[in-house]
Amino acid sequence: MNYSIHRRLLTLLLIAICGVWSVVSLRIYIHTQYEVEELFDANLAQSAQILLRLIQHEIEEQSMTGKKQKIVVEQPLFGHQYEHQLAFLVRSSDGHILIRSTMTPLFPQLPSFSNYWAKDGYLWRVFTRQTDGFIVQTAERHNIRDELITKIMFSILLVLLITLPLLAALIWISISQSLKPLETVTKEIKTRTPNQLQILDIKKIPIEIRVLTQAINQLFKRLNKAFENERRFTADAAHELRTPLAGLKTQAQVAQRAIDTQQRELALEQILIAVDRSSHLVTQLLSLARVDATRTLVTAPFDMLIIIKEIISELTPQALEKNIDLGLENTARDYIISADRISISIMLCNLVDNAIRYTPKGGEVTIYLSNIKDNKLSVMIKDTGPGIPLIEQKQIFERFYRGDNHNIPGSGLGLSIAQTVATLHNIEIQLLDGDNGSGLCIRMDIIII
């Protein structure tokens, strides 16, 4: 489902604002109603007190003459629209009406503040005060209070409703301005070609989308690395395969023009050797390309001893061809490590294969496994070959570097592949002298889980 962040934010903000306004309006209504009730009730009580004082003289005269006469005070129904309509009623203690405003309902004796539905159909708010010998009641119609509360709330809600479109416009503008950096990044990415994989500048990018931009930059780096590896692989393959392919063509032409059988057989034998070398070179190039591409390792626990035995089994025929004793000496007890199984297998296979290639016929290649302190598994590969001079040890991990060993079949990629895998796993490959100063010992210490 496609949706606009712009519209979504605007909708959510307006819904949130309307919800808050509804709660605030309800709170204002309740508070206004309470305050109006309190104010009007206080006015009723005050009016009753004033009424008692105003009619005190009249009541005393009637008491002195002994005549009890009902007094009706004429009062206009309404003066101003906000003027309270005040009704009052004074009774003697025996219930006889002494004073009464016109059109005042005959209220029964009620508690202090009460609501009373009169026969005129109106709800009245009545205040009753009882003094020595008199009962004073002041009242007003309840619809006056409701009208005042309604007008107050209408004025407040009208302001809120008028400001809502203005607020929506301001929110729309604010969101548009806030999302401009995202639009800028989008336009920059859209206008790029497949060859433009430079990282995006994050200095002027808001924090909220900086994580996304950093993720895109990481993707650009990985893509750039992948393209670089692809270009390098293509260049390496073209460069290194040119010579053996040329040799194959030459030997094939020799075999084609050969007159005697011995010359033809020799040419065919050279073709087979060239094919084996080319096959090994292609295998090494593919392994190197795989290791270069595997920059995000998929690590999982596995048994290192099983990997070592598989490598020995795979390379035994190669060792037997040169009458090399390929063996394993194991004193370790723990072999479980956490790493990329395939990459580790490629690394060890290349190291053992390299040892076999450079060990003369009748020599030995031995793999040693042992546990050392700091919970590590030590893997050592010793051979009885010519070793590596100290001056060349820093160069042997470079691609296609073979030193003075061009007469030995190989591609110069084995140690480079091993070093790449070791670097990815934070493993240090140590080059040591073999036993009695001859041969080479390669050591790696790997953490056990």
N, C-alpha and C positions, 0 to 999 in steps of 0.2 A: 504494500500500500504506500503510494507516494503522498507526501504531505510537505507543507512549507513550514520551516522553523519560524519564519517571520509571522505567519498567520497563527501558528500554534501558540507562540509566545503571547501574541496580542490577545488571543481568545482566553488563554489561561489567566493572564493578568486581569482582564476585564471581569472574568468570572470570579476571581479572587477578590477584586475590588468590590464588585456587587455583593458578594457574600459578606465581606466585612461591613459594607454600608448597611446591609440588612440587619446584621447583628447590632451595629451602632444605632440604627434607627429604632430598633425595638427597645434598646436600652434607653435611648432618649425619650421614647414614648412613655415607658414605665416611670422614668424619673420625672418627666414633666407632669404626668398624671398624679404622681405622689406629691410633688411640690404644689400643684394647683389645689389639690384636695386639702393639703395642710394650710395653704394661704386662705382659702375660702372658709375653711372651718374656723380658723383664727378670727376672720372677719365676722363670722356669725356669732362667735363667743363675745367678741368686742362689741358688736351691735346690741347684743342682749344686755351687756353691762351698761352701755350708754342709754338704752331704752329705760332701764330701771331708774337711772338717775333723772331722766327727763320727765318721767311720769310720777316721780316720788311725791311732788307737791299735790298733784291731782288726786292721788290715792289717799294722802293724808286728809285733804278737804272732805272727800267722800266719807272717810272714816269718822271725822268730827261731826258731820251733819247726820251721819247714820243713814245716808241715802247711797244706795248702790245702783249706779247707772252704768249701763254698758256704753263704752266709748268706741266709736268707729272712726278711724283716721283715714281720710281720703288720700290715696297715693296713686299717681299715674302708673300705668302698667309698665311703660318703658320710657326713659328719657333718652339717653345716649345708647348706642348699640352695645357698648361695653359696660353700661351701668348695671349694677346688680339689681335684680328685682328682689326686694326685701319684704318678706311677710313676717308679721309678728302677732303674737297672741299672748295675753296675760290672763291667768285664771287665779281665782282665790283658792285657798286650800280645800274648800268644799266643792271645787269644780265649777263655780260660777264664773262666766267670762266677764272680765272687767274691761279690757281693752283689746281691740282687734282691728288690724288693717283690712281695708276692703279686699274682697275676693280671696281672703285667706281661708284655706280649708280648715275645718275643725280637726286639728291634729289630736289624736289621743295622747295620753301621757306615755312618753317614750324614754329610752335610755338617753344618755348625754348627747351622743351624735348617732343619728339613725337615718336610714333611707326609708321613705314612706310613699307608697302609691296612693295618691288622693283620688277622690271621685271625679275630679276634673280631667283625669287621664294622664296627669303629669307625675313624674317621679320627683319628689322633693327631698332636699337634704335638710334635716331638722335638728336644731340644737335646743335641748331642754335644760333649763336651770331652775332649780327649786330653792326658794329662800323662805324666810320666816313668813308664812301666811300666803305666799304667792308662788305661782308656777309661770315662768317666762319661757316662751318658745319663739325662736327666730328661725326663719327658713328661707330657702331660695330654690328655684327650680333647677334640677340637675342638668337639664339640657344646656344651660348657660356655661357650665363647666366643660361639658363635652364640646360645645362650640369653640370655646377658647383653646382647648387641647387640640382640636382638629385644625384650627387656623395656625397654631404654632407648628404642628407637624407638617402641614401643607407647605408652609414657608420654608422649612428645612429641606423637605424632599424636593421641592421645586428647585432649590439651589443645587442639590446633588444631581438632579436630572439634567439641569442645564450644563453643569460642569462635566458630565460624563462624556459627551462627544468631544469636548475640548481635551479632556484627559486622554481619550482614545487616540486623538491626533498626536498629542505629545508623546504617548507611548510608541505609536507607529514611527514617528520621527526618531525617537531614541533607539528603538530596535534597529531601524535601518542604518543609523550611524554606527551602532555597535557591531553590526554584521558586515560592515564594509571590508574589514581585514580578511574575513573569510571569502568574500567575493573576489578580493584582490588575489588571494592565493589560488582560488579556483581558476581565474583568468590566466594567471601565470602558468599553471600546470597545463591548461588547455592549449596554450600557444606553443608549448614545447614540442620539439621533434624527438623521435626515438633516440637520437644521439645526444640530446641535451639532458644529461643526468646530474647536473650540478645541484648541490644541496640548496634548499631554500633559506633565505635570510630570516632568522627568527628574532632579530633584535626589536623590530617594530610590531611584532605579533602578540596579541593579548595572551594572557596565561591560559585562558580557557581552551584555546585551540593550539597552544604551543605543543602540547603532548601529541596531538594529531600531526602537526607539522614535523615534529621530531621523528615520529613513526614513518612519515613519508620520506624524510631524509635518510632514515635507516634503510628503507626500501630502495631508494636511489643508489645508496652505497652498495647494497647487495647486488642490484642489477648491474651497476658499473663494474663491480668485481667479477660478476658472471660473464659479462661481455668481454672484459679484459682477459679472463681465463680462456674464453672461447677463441679470442684472437690469438692469444699466445699459444694455445693448443694447436690451432691451425698452422701458425708460423713454424712451431717446433716440428709438427708432423711433416710439413712440406720440406723443411730443411733437412731433417734426419732421414727421411725416407727417400730423398733424392738419390743419395749414394747407393744404398742397397738395391734400389730399383734399377739404377743404371747398370750396376753389376749383374743383376739378373738378366737384363737385356743383352749385355755383352756375352755372358756365358751361354745364353740361349742361342745367340748367333754363332758362337763357337761350336756348340753342339750341332747346329743345323749344317754348318759347313764342314764338320769333321769327316775325314775320310776313313780312318781306321776306328775300330771299336774301342780301343783303349783311350783314345783322345775324346771320344764321345762320352764314355763312362766318366772320365775325369771332369768334363764340363758339367755333366748332370749332377755329379757329386757336389761341385761348387754351387750349382743352383740350389740344391737341397740345403747346403749350409747358409746360403744367402736368404733362403726362405725362412729358415729357423731364426736367423738374426732379425729379419724383418718382423716375424711373428712376435718375437720377444720384445722388440722395440714398440710395436703397436700395443701389446699388452701393458707395457710400462707407461706408455703415453696415456692410455685409457685409465690406468690406476691413478696417475698423477692428476688427470682431469677430474676424476671422481673425488680425490682428496681435496683438491682446490675448491670444488663446488660444495664440499661438506664443511661449511663454516659454522653451521648451527648443528652441533652434534646431538644425536639421539642416544643418550646414555642409558644403560640398563645393567644390572648385575649379571655377571657370567663367570664361568670357571676358566681361569687362565690356563690351567693344566690341560684342559681339553683342547684349547686352541693350539698349544705347543705340540701336542701329540698329532693333531691334524696336519700341522705344517711339516712335521717330521715325516709323516706318512706320504705327504704330497711330494716332498723333495728327495725322498730316498732313492727313486730311480735315477735322478740326476747325480746324486752322490755316488751310486754304484758304478755309473759310467766312468768315473774318475778314480774308482777304488778308494773313496774317501769314507772314513769311519764317522758316520753321523749319529750322535748319541745324545742322551739326556741323563743328567745327574740331578736328582731331586732330593733335597733335604728339607723342603718347606712343608708346612702343615696346613696353611691357609692360602687359598688361591682365588678367592672371590673378589673381583674388582668391579667398579662401576665405570664404564666407558662405552664408546661406540665399538661394538664387537667387530664389525667388518673392517673399520679403519685400523684397529689394533692388529687384526689378522694380516692386513696388507703390510703394515709396518714390519712386523716380525718376519713375515715371509720374505720381504725384500732384504732384510738384514741377513737372514740365514742363506738365502740364495746368493747374495753378494759374497758371503764367506766361502761358500762352495766354489764359486767361480774363480776366486783369487787364491784358493788353496791348491797347491800342486797335487798331482796324482800320488795316491798313497798317504795323504795327510789326514788330519782329524779336524772335525768341527763338532764342538760339544756345547750343549745348552745347559746352563746351571740355574737351578731355581732354589732360592733360600729365603727364609724370613729374617728380616733385620729389625732393629729397634725402630721406634716411631710407627709401628704397625704398618710396615711396608713389605712388599714382595720384590726381591732383587732378581732381575733377569740378566744373565751374562751369556754372551755368545763368544766363545773362544775358537780361534782357528790357528793353523800352523802355516799360514801363508806368509808372504813377504812383509806384511805390516804396512804402515803408512808413515812416512817421514814426518817429523814434527812440523816442518815448514809447510807441509801440504794439508795438515789436519783441519785448518780453517777453511780450505777450499773444497774439500771433498763433498760437502753438502750442497754445493752449487750444481745447478742443472747441467748435464752433459759434460761435467768435468771428470776426466779419467786419468789425469796425470800422464805417466809414461807407460800406461798399460793398454795401449791400443791393440796389441797383439792378442789380448784376452777378449773373448766374445762378451759383449755387453753394450749398454746404451748410456751409461753415466747418469741414470735417473734413480737407481735403487735407493741410495743414501739420501737423495733429495726428497723422495717420497717419504721415507722413514722420518726425516727431520720435520717435515710438514705435519705429519700425524702426531709426532711427539709434541710439537709446539701447540697444537690444538688441544692436547690433553695436559698441558703443563708438565710434561715429562722431559727430563734432561737426559740426553744421550751422552755418555762419557766414553771417551776413547782412551784405552789403557794398553800398555804393552802386554804381550802374551807371556807365557811361562818361559823363563830363561832368556828373556829379551827378544824372543822371536814370535812372529805372528801378531795377531791383533785381538784385543778383548774389548767388546762393546758392552757397556753396563747401563741398565735402566732400573730405577727404583720407583715402584708404582704403589700407591696407597691401597691398602686392603680395607674393604668395608666390613 
